[in-house]
Amino acid sequence: MNLRSKRALAAASAGLVVAAGAGGALAAGGKGAHRAGDRANPAAIATYLGLTRMELRTQLEGGKSLAQIATAQGKSVSGLEDAIYDAAKARFDKGVAAGRLTSAQEQARLDRLKAHLGDFVNRTGVHLGRAARGRAVGAAAASYLGLTRAELRTELKSGKSLAQVATDKGKSVDGLKAAILAAAKTRLDRGVTGGRLTATQEQKLLDGLKARIDKIVARTRSADKA
């Protein structure tokens, strides 16, 4: 999976999918399990399993499911699910406190997460924390476009693509793509510095993002629902 390379594109393409409210279903486990992966906190999972995040990634890349890793580490699968749920709730609680979510929205998200946790932890080929990575890149796009993240979300929910929003705001699409790539590289550079990935892995991730950047900025919410 190469650090969720082509699925999550580390911090970039996946980030814009999240920012655009997009994201498709994966064949194994379906959309619900896929979204559970978006909500999952890699650090909380690694901590519960008694592993570093790099050790966790290595085992996932080796084809194991989170449930299999938990069992091998002498941890219960139910405890793993609780750790994922509790970490998500802590993040959503902050959103409610900051006014980004209502209590009803938080509960709806938690209910969806809980309903699909079993599928998620038993899947192989999972990707973790995509939503968190997406926020960083979504922020970069919003900054380039001269919008708040809430304003950008509103534009995207109306059916516009990022490219259309850029044009409407008098910004160049090429400049938007450059801002996205720069944000992704900055985040990946920190991963290299922190020893979470190699320079070779970083370059592969960036190459994958560059190959998909045109589709990312052209994607619309309505197209993803079609």
Summary of the structure (lengths in Angstrom):
residues: 226
radius of gyration: 17.4
end to end distance: 27.6
largest distance: 56.3
contacts: 752
relative contact order: 0.19
helix: 73%
strand: 0%
